Amino acid sequence: MQPVERAEYEGVDYAWVMQTTFVVTILVGAPAAALLSTLVTLESWGARAAFAVRVGAPIWFVTAVAVALYAKRAETGDGDSEGDEGSDGEPTGDEAEEHA
């Protein structure tokens, strides 16, 4: 069996963004579209398909933008505390040697 190749990403991992967008849209968007469909009369399959596109496209777009912004923020580290500290607040790497 051939080993799986791995890649190191610099910047946003767009494959993760696309996969996460897909999963979140299915988990959140499908129930939302189903609930919204109860408010309108959909007589034919064409009407149902058109409704799914009209409702699904904005849900997909909003989800994609939100996931991309989250990934960009996580990649730049805007949500982290100041300095190179581990999850317990202790300095890590070279900074730990400086404090010793």
Biotite code that builds the C-alpha atoms (Angstrom):
import biotite.structure as struc

atoms = struc.array([
    struc.Atom([0.000, 0.000, 0.000], chain_id="A", res_id=1, res_name="MET", atom_name="CA", element="C"),
    struc.Atom([1.332, 3.418, -0.951], chain_id="A", res_id=2, res_name="GLN", atom_name="CA", element="C"),
    struc.Atom([1.628, 5.994, 1.838], chain_id="A", res_id=3, res_name="PRO", atom_name="CA", element="C"),
    struc.Atom([-0.722, 8.948, 1.707], chain_id="A", res_id=4, res_name="VAL", atom_name="CA", element="C"),
    struc.Atom([0.991, 12.151, 0.711], chain_id="A", res_id=5, res_name="GLU", atom_name="CA", element="C"),
    struc.Atom([0.613, 15.105, 3.009], chain_id="A", res_id=6, res_name="ARG", atom_name="CA", element="C"),
    struc.Atom([0.984, 18.771, 2.225], chain_id="A", res_id=7, res_name="ALA", atom_name="CA", element="C"),
    struc.Atom([2.026, 21.678, 4.399], chain_id="A", res_id=8, res_name="GLU", atom_name="CA", element="C"),
    struc.Atom([-0.199, 24.703, 3.900], chain_id="A", res_id=9, res_name="TYR", atom_name="CA", element="C"),
    struc.Atom([0.851, 28.304, 4.189], chain_id="A", res_id=10, res_name="GLU", atom_name="CA", element="C"),
    struc.Atom([-2.193, 30.417, 4.746], chain_id="A", res_id=11, res_name="GLY", atom_name="CA", element="C"),
    struc.Atom([-5.796, 29.235, 4.615], chain_id="A", res_id=12, res_name="VAL", atom_name="CA", element="C"),
    struc.Atom([-6.432, 25.554, 3.888], chain_id="A", res_id=13, res_name="ASP", atom_name="CA", element="C"),
    struc.Atom([-9.107, 25.939, 1.208], chain_id="A", res_id=14, res_name="TYR", atom_name="CA", element="C"),
    struc.Atom([-9.748, 22.195, 1.031], chain_id="A", res_id=15, res_name="ALA", atom_name="CA", element="C"),
    struc.Atom([-10.795, 22.350, 4.699], chain_id="A", res_id=16, res_name="TRP", atom_name="CA", element="C"),
    struc.Atom([-12.947, 25.404, 3.938], chain_id="A", res_id=17, res_name="VAL", atom_name="CA", element="C"),
    struc.Atom([-14.737, 23.588, 1.092], chain_id="A", res_id=18, res_name="MET", atom_name="CA", element="C"),
    struc.Atom([-15.280, 20.399, 3.102], chain_id="A", res_id=19, res_name="GLN", atom_name="CA", element="C"),
    struc.Atom([-16.510, 22.267, 6.162], chain_id="A", res_id=20, res_name="THR", atom_name="CA", element="C"),
    struc.Atom([-18.810, 24.431, 4.037], chain_id="A", res_id=21, res_name="THR", atom_name="CA", element="C"),
    struc.Atom([-20.323, 21.296, 2.511], chain_id="A", res_id=22, res_name="PHE", atom_name="CA", element="C"),
    struc.Atom([-20.907, 19.580, 5.853], chain_id="A", res_id=23, res_name="VAL", atom_name="CA", element="C"),
    struc.Atom([-22.265, 22.655, 7.658], chain_id="A", res_id=24, res_name="VAL", atom_name="CA", element="C"),
    struc.Atom([-24.559, 23.499, 4.740], chain_id="A", res_id=25, res_name="THR", atom_name="CA", element="C"),
    struc.Atom([-26.000, 19.980, 4.790], chain_id="A", res_id=26, res_name="ILE", atom_name="CA", element="C"),
    struc.Atom([-26.416, 19.952, 8.580], chain_id="A", res_id=27, res_name="LEU", atom_name="CA", element="C"),
    struc.Atom([-27.865, 23.466, 8.890], chain_id="A", res_id=28, res_name="VAL", atom_name="CA", element="C"),
    struc.Atom([-29.077, 24.409, 5.412], chain_id="A", res_id=29, res_name="GLY", atom_name="CA", element="C"),
    struc.Atom([-31.140, 21.323, 4.606], chain_id="A", res_id=30, res_name="ALA", atom_name="CA", element="C"),
    struc.Atom([-33.317, 21.585, 7.725], chain_id="A", res_id=31, res_name="PRO", atom_name="CA", element="C"),
    struc.Atom([-33.650, 25.347, 7.187], chain_id="A", res_id=32, res_name="ALA", atom_name="CA", element="C"),
    struc.Atom([-34.767, 24.835, 3.577], chain_id="A", res_id=33, res_name="ALA", atom_name="CA", element="C"),
    struc.Atom([-37.194, 22.117, 4.682], chain_id="A", res_id=34, res_name="ALA", atom_name="CA", element="C"),
    struc.Atom([-38.732, 24.415, 7.302], chain_id="A", res_id=35, res_name="LEU", atom_name="CA", element="C"),
    struc.Atom([-39.008, 27.285, 4.827], chain_id="A", res_id=36, res_name="LEU", atom_name="CA", element="C"),
    struc.Atom([-40.676, 24.991, 2.284], chain_id="A", res_id=37, res_name="SER", atom_name="CA", element="C"),
    struc.Atom([-43.615, 24.526, 4.663], chain_id="A", res_id=38, res_name="THR", atom_name="CA", element="C"),
    struc.Atom([-44.470, 28.204, 4.196], chain_id="A", res_id=39, res_name="LEU", atom_name="CA", element="C"),
    struc.Atom([-45.021, 28.030, 0.424], chain_id="A", res_id=40, res_name="VAL", atom_name="CA", element="C"),
    struc.Atom([-47.074, 25.885, -1.940], chain_id="A", res_id=41, res_name="THR", atom_name="CA", element="C"),
    struc.Atom([-44.872, 23.839, -4.241], chain_id="A", res_id=42, res_name="LEU", atom_name="CA", element="C"),
    struc.Atom([-47.144, 22.237, -6.844], chain_id="A", res_id=43, res_name="GLU", atom_name="CA", element="C"),
    struc.Atom([-44.626, 20.585, -9.157], chain_id="A", res_id=44, res_name="SER", atom_name="CA", element="C"),
    struc.Atom([-41.134, 19.119, -9.098], chain_id="A", res_id=45, res_name="TRP", atom_name="CA", element="C"),
    struc.Atom([-39.940, 22.120, -11.105], chain_id="A", res_id=46, res_name="GLY", atom_name="CA", element="C"),
    struc.Atom([-41.275, 24.464, -8.442], chain_id="A", res_id=47, res_name="ALA", atom_name="CA", element="C"),
    struc.Atom([-39.581, 22.395, -5.748], chain_id="A", res_id=48, res_name="ARG", atom_name="CA", element="C"),
    struc.Atom([-36.260, 22.447, -7.601], chain_id="A", res_id=49, res_name="ALA", atom_name="CA", element="C"),
    struc.Atom([-36.474, 26.203, -8.189], chain_id="A", res_id=50, res_name="ALA", atom_name="CA", element="C"),
    struc.Atom([-37.297, 26.755, -4.511], chain_id="A", res_id=51, res_name="PHE", atom_name="CA", element="C"),
    struc.Atom([-34.343, 24.613, -3.439], chain_id="A", res_id=52, res_name="ALA", atom_name="CA", element="C"),
    struc.Atom([-32.000, 26.677, -5.612], chain_id="A", res_id=53, res_name="VAL", atom_name="CA", element="C"),
    struc.Atom([-33.444, 30.026, -4.482], chain_id="A", res_id=54, res_name="ARG", atom_name="CA", element="C"),
    struc.Atom([-33.156, 29.079, -0.796], chain_id="A", res_id=55, res_name="VAL", atom_name="CA", element="C"),
    struc.Atom([-30.080, 26.854, -0.948], chain_id="A", res_id=56, res_name="GLY", atom_name="CA", element="C"),
    struc.Atom([-27.782, 29.218, -2.843], chain_id="A", res_id=57, res_name="ALA", atom_name="CA", element="C"),
    struc.Atom([-27.860, 32.020, -0.249], chain_id="A", res_id=58, res_name="PRO", atom_name="CA", element="C"),
    struc.Atom([-27.488, 29.501, 2.591], chain_id="A", res_id=59, res_name="ILE", atom_name="CA", element="C"),
    struc.Atom([-24.457, 27.971, 0.843], chain_id="A", res_id=60, res_name="TRP", atom_name="CA", element="C"),
    struc.Atom([-22.934, 31.400, 0.136], chain_id="A", res_id=61, res_name="PHE", atom_name="CA", element="C"),
    struc.Atom([-23.352, 32.680, 3.701], chain_id="A", res_id=62, res_name="VAL", atom_name="CA", element="C"),
    struc.Atom([-21.943, 29.437, 5.094], chain_id="A", res_id=63, res_name="THR", atom_name="CA", element="C"),
    struc.Atom([-18.935, 29.567, 2.738], chain_id="A", res_id=64, res_name="ALA", atom_name="CA", element="C"),
    struc.Atom([-18.132, 33.172, 3.643], chain_id="A", res_id=65, res_name="VAL", atom_name="CA", element="C"),
    struc.Atom([-18.471, 32.472, 7.372], chain_id="A", res_id=66, res_name="ALA", atom_name="CA", element="C"),
    struc.Atom([-16.229, 29.384, 7.200], chain_id="A", res_id=67, res_name="VAL", atom_name="CA", element="C"),
    struc.Atom([-13.623, 31.211, 5.072], chain_id="A", res_id=68, res_name="ALA", atom_name="CA", element="C"),
    struc.Atom([-13.546, 34.140, 7.511], chain_id="A", res_id=69, res_name="LEU", atom_name="CA", element="C"),
    struc.Atom([-13.220, 31.726, 10.433], chain_id="A", res_id=70, res_name="TYR", atom_name="CA", element="C"),
    struc.Atom([-10.337, 29.917, 8.712], chain_id="A", res_id=71, res_name="ALA", atom_name="CA", element="C"),
    struc.Atom([-8.612, 33.198, 7.890], chain_id="A", res_id=72, res_name="LYS", atom_name="CA", element="C"),
    struc.Atom([-8.971, 34.417, 11.463], chain_id="A", res_id=73, res_name="ARG", atom_name="CA", element="C"),
    struc.Atom([-7.727, 31.107, 12.884], chain_id="A", res_id=74, res_name="ALA", atom_name="CA", element="C"),
    struc.Atom([-4.780, 31.133, 10.457], chain_id="A", res_id=75, res_name="GLU", atom_name="CA", element="C"),
    struc.Atom([-3.705, 34.650, 11.417], chain_id="A", res_id=76, res_name="THR", atom_name="CA", element="C"),
    struc.Atom([-4.161, 33.901, 15.115], chain_id="A", res_id=77, res_name="GLY", atom_name="CA", element="C"),
    struc.Atom([-6.446, 36.869, 15.872], chain_id="A", res_id=78, res_name="ASP", atom_name="CA", element="C"),
    struc.Atom([-8.297, 34.874, 18.503], chain_id="A", res_id=79, res_name="GLY", atom_name="CA", element="C"),
    struc.Atom([-5.167, 33.840, 20.415], chain_id="A", res_id=80, res_name="ASP", atom_name="CA", element="C"),
    struc.Atom([-3.797, 35.451, 23.534], chain_id="A", res_id=81, res_name="SER", atom_name="CA", element="C"),
    struc.Atom([-0.680, 37.578, 23.243], chain_id="A", res_id=82, res_name="GLU", atom_name="CA", element="C"),
    struc.Atom([2.708, 35.947, 22.863], chain_id="A", res_id=83, res_name="GLY", atom_name="CA", element="C"),
    struc.Atom([3.704, 32.363, 22.231], chain_id="A", res_id=84, res_name="ASP", atom_name="CA", element="C"),
    struc.Atom([1.948, 30.679, 25.103], chain_id="A", res_id=85, res_name="GLU", atom_name="CA", element="C"),
    struc.Atom([0.566, 27.174, 25.316], chain_id="A", res_id=86, res_name="GLY", atom_name="CA", element="C"),
    struc.Atom([-3.013, 26.379, 26.241], chain_id="A", res_id=87, res_name="SER", atom_name="CA", element="C"),
    struc.Atom([-2.098, 26.514, 29.939], chain_id="A", res_id=88, res_name="ASP", atom_name="CA", element="C"),
    struc.Atom([-0.663, 30.040, 29.652], chain_id="A", res_id=89, res_name="GLY", atom_name="CA", element="C"),
    struc.Atom([2.924, 28.895, 30.045], chain_id="A", res_id=90, res_name="GLU", atom_name="CA", element="C"),
    struc.Atom([5.531, 30.162, 27.547], chain_id="A", res_id=91, res_name="PRO", atom_name="CA", element="C"),
    struc.Atom([6.548, 27.680, 24.879], chain_id="A", res_id=92, res_name="THR", atom_name="CA", element="C"),
    struc.Atom([9.689, 27.133, 22.805], chain_id="A", res_id=93, res_name="GLY", atom_name="CA", element="C"),
    struc.Atom([12.479, 29.735, 22.964], chain_id="A", res_id=94, res_name="ASP", atom_name="CA", element="C"),
    struc.Atom([10.358, 31.999, 25.138], chain_id="A", res_id=95, res_name="GLU", atom_name="CA", element="C"),
    struc.Atom([10.365, 29.331, 27.911], chain_id="A", res_id=96, res_name="ALA", atom_name="CA", element="C"),
    struc.Atom([14.175, 29.284, 27.895], chain_id="A", res_id=97, res_name="GLU", atom_name="CA", element="C"),
    struc.Atom([14.269, 33.071, 28.212], chain_id="A", res_id=98, res_name="GLU", atom_name="CA", element="C"),
    struc.Atom([12.056, 32.932, 31.322], chain_id="A", res_id=99, res_name="HIS", atom_name="CA", element="C"),
    struc.Atom([14.162, 30.223, 32.989], chain_id="A", res_id=100, res_name="ALA", atom_name="CA", element="C"),
])
